[in-house]
Amino acid sequence: MLYDHYLIAPEFIKQEIEHAVSVDTQYKGIKLAYFTLSPDISAPEIILRTIRKLKCDNDILLLCDRFCPEVAVPEEYYGSLRINKMEHIYDLFAQRAILQRHEEEGTFVIVSGWLEMWQNNLKSMNLFNEGPGKLFHDSYSSILILDTGIHHDVIARAEEFFRYTGVPFKILNVGFEHFKMVFDNMMLRWVIEKKQGQLKVCNKKVASYAMSLDFIKTIADITDESTAIDSVCKLFSTMFAPKNVVYYSFHEDDMELIYCKCEESKKDTVLKLKGSDADYVVFDKEDGFAIKISTTDDILGIIEVHGIAFPKYLDEYLSVAHDLAKASGLAISNIRRYHEVSRSREEHVKLTEMLRTTNRILRHDIANDLQIVLGALDLLEEKNDKQFILMIRKAANKSVSLIRNVQELDQFSVGVDNLELLNLRNLVDSVISKHVAEFNVTGNCIAMADKALSSVLDNIISNAIIHGSASKIEIGIVNKNDTCEVSIADNGTGIPDDIKPLIFDEGYKHGKTGNTGFGLYIAKKTIERYNGFISVEDNFPKGTKFIIRLAAAQVLK
């Protein structure tokens, strides 16, 4: 069945074509259109008008002969329009050998349908004049009319034509069978050619899919994105034999050129493609293209192919490149997810181990403190000495500090996606209001953090006052290269150089006033969770200075 297929033919064979189509069910659904040549409009323009009136983008067969001039096929019909150009349109009605013998004798061969519009037809051939048909008489010695038997008044029309031209005529009853046989053969060849074209496209698709699957298998075990990108670029180089291949990798808003850095790279074109809905763009010289490496959710990269070896095959290359780009996007997306899962697993293991250790130490220290409380209560009951009250208060305060530290550990389960904008000056002012010391605070900055930062600052300030005996603390907040830097400098006793590398270790305690050993460890882990950095150094002339660096969201002056 030729559904949504279009056949365009000359008007004078309309009745034969429609009769052939009506008696054969295989032509059900085919659409027919006809053209008539005119002396006022060029033949190519008439044919193009007929094509455009169809308003179709499906298969079109144009039937014409050697008298039909070359037609410039419109770009929108590339791949859908096929021109079946015969030596003579009348070959549909009789064998070529018979017709050729008559033509060599100067005979004008026509069909019955041509006679129905003979005046217009002579005008289109420039053989019509106002008087008797002298031009026609001088050109031809006789007329041969091919009659299929489906036209009426053939003899009457032939005699009218004879009276005008003065050229004798002869009617040859060719019947309809020859026309039907040649027409069916022509249509069958058309269908076969279309099937062959479709099969060719399918074979290319199969080869492309097979290649994509092999490619996916090849890089399935690769866990390094750079290695995978290298494989993708080498595959594109192998497939299209270009002069250069360029790869841009995208991570959220970051863009990185990581393969084959060459002067031909069209960065502006790449950026426009990234922001558009198109999957690819062809370069102006039509010797290369850029195509997205993406998933349904994200653009992972864009690959540029410059100076392909055979630009005439660009359409076929783009089809293959589209399939390879999909496979590449899937592979690179899997690698990124693999690393996300791996990082998540590592963080989970670290958190689990830290909580296990903390829980163990917590149970031990609180049990010891409660034992001290119980023992002191017994002694207090016996001797009623105030020093035992101090012992109880100290042990209880230590247990409270331990519990607060454990509460701060809950923040480790909060991811960086839950960070918020914090005004560091307001946060510092809130923390120092709880302590008795001389404070001097300068500057401000908006940082990405959460409420756990308050505990970090409180721990550092408490250590300076309680363990370092500091009476004065300078806090400076400045912005350096999009980083919020907070310095906390005290005038206390300071920290010995051999101790500085250990103070952030888990459970490390120093001196008689050492408490749980978790405060600075938790502070370091909290700052690292913000992707920040904390360090310690000497303050001059004496004391200690802690420096915290965080990502700045906004600078306030």
C-alpha positions, 0 to 999 in steps of 0.5 A: 500500500502506498499511503501518503505517497504522491504521483505527479504526471502530465494532465494528458495521461490523467484518465489512464493513470486514474483508471490504473489506480482505480482497478488495483487495490495496491494503489489505495491511498496514493494521491495524484496531482497533474500539471499542464504546460503553458506558453506563459509560464516556464515548465520548471515553475509550473512543476514546482507550483504543483509540488508546493500545492501538495503541501506534503513531506512524504514520498513524491514521484514526478513522471515526465519525459525528455521534453520536461526540462530540468527542475531545481528541486526545492531544499525542503523536498531533498530526500522525498522527491524522485524524478522518473524521466522517460525517453518519451512519455508515450513509451507507457503506451506502446513498445519503443521499437514501434514508436521509434520507427514512426518517429524516424518517418517524421510522424508526430506521436500523441495519445488520445488525452493530448487531443483534448487540449491540442491547442494549448499543447501546440502553444506550449510547443511553439507550433501554434499560429493564428492561421492554418497550422503551417508550422506544424505541417512543416514539422511533421508528415503524419500523425499517429494517435495511440488510443487505449480505448478509454477516451470518447470522441477520439475520431472527432477530435482527430478530424478537428486536428486534421482540419487545422494542420492538414496533416493526415492521421492514423489511430493505433488501438494499443489497448490498456494492457501495455500501459497498465504493465509499464505503469505497474512496473514503474510503481514497483521500482519506486517502492523497491527503491524506497524500501532499499533506502529504508533498509540502508538507513536501518542497517546504518542505525543497527551498525551505529547502535552496535558500535554504541553498545561496544563502546559502552562495554569498553568504558563500562569499567572505567571509573575515571572521567578523564579516561572516559573522555579520552576514549570518547574523543578517540572514538570520534576521531576514529569515526569521522577522521577529523583534523581536530577534536575538542572536548569541553566538560561541564560541572554545574556552571563550571566549564573546562577545556580538557581535550585537544586544546587547539586554536580552531575551538569555537568557544562562543558557539559552544556556549550558545549551544549549551544554552539552547534546546538544540542537540548539535550545531554545524559550523559555517564551513560545513566541515564539522560540528559540535554536539552535546554529551548529555543526559535527560537531566544535565549537559555533561559536555560538548564535543567539537569535531573540526575538518572532517575528511568527507564533508559530503557525508555530514548528514550521515556523520551527524546521525552516528554522532548523535547515537555516540553522544547518547552513549557517551553521556550515559557512560560519563553520567554513570562515572559521576554517580559512581564517585558521588556514591563512593564519596557518600559511602566514605563519609558514612563510614567516617561518621559511623566510626567517629560516632562509635568512638565518641560513644565509647569515650562518652560512656567511659568519661561520664561513668567516671564523672558520675563515680566521682560525684557519688564518691564526693557525695559520700565524703560530703555526707561524712565530713561536710567539706566544701571542697567536695561540693567543688569536686561535684560541680566540676564533674557535673560540668564536665558531663554537661560539656560532653553531652553538648559536644555529642549534640554538636556531632548531630550536625555532621549528618547535615549535608552541605546542601543545607548550608545557609547564609550567615552574618558572621558579625552577628554570630560573633556578637551572640557568642561573646555575649556569653563570656567575661573578657575584653573583646574587640571585633572588627569587620563583617562577611556573609559566609555559607555555614550553619548553626554549628559554627556558633559552637565552633567559635564558642569552643575556641573562645572558651578554651582561650579564657578557661584553659589559656587564662586570656583576658583580652580577645581580638576577633577580625572578620575580613574578605580575602579572594571570596573567602571569609577569614575569621581570626581569633587572637587571645593574650593567654598562655599560648599553646606549645609548638609541640602540641599545636599539631595534636590539638585537633586530634580526636580525644586529645587533652592537654594540661590539668584543665583539659576536658573531653578532648573532643571540642577542637576535633569537632570544630575541625570536622565542622569547618571541613564540612563547610569545605573550609579550613581551620589552623592555629598559630602563635599570637604576638606578643603572647597568646594563641591565634586561631584562623578560620576560612570559609566560602564567602557568599557576600561581602559587607562593608 
